[in-house]
Amino acid sequence: MNEKSYTELMKIGAMNRQRKENYVQDLYIDMLLSEIQLTVQKEKLLKKIDSAIDQRDQKCFFHLSKQLTDLNKRFGT
């Protein structure tokens, strides 16, 4: 028979809980990193857009605005 003792079952249960906790923690870390990446990229683009406005560079402004729109779509914001 392949019956497991109470101790073995408790160890298996603890390991499964730990795996689930690690998975959730990894999801939170991925979400945090994505948010940081989005924030940094947005800040860079917004500075470049401001510079294009200051220099009255319409072509660059439209190009950067398109990039910002695409970035917002990619991250669902």
Secondary structure, 3 states (H helix, E strand, C coil): CCCCCHHHHHHHHHHHHHHHHHHHHHHHHHHHHHHHHHHHHHHHHHHHHHHHHHCCCHHHHHHHHHHHHHHHHHHCC
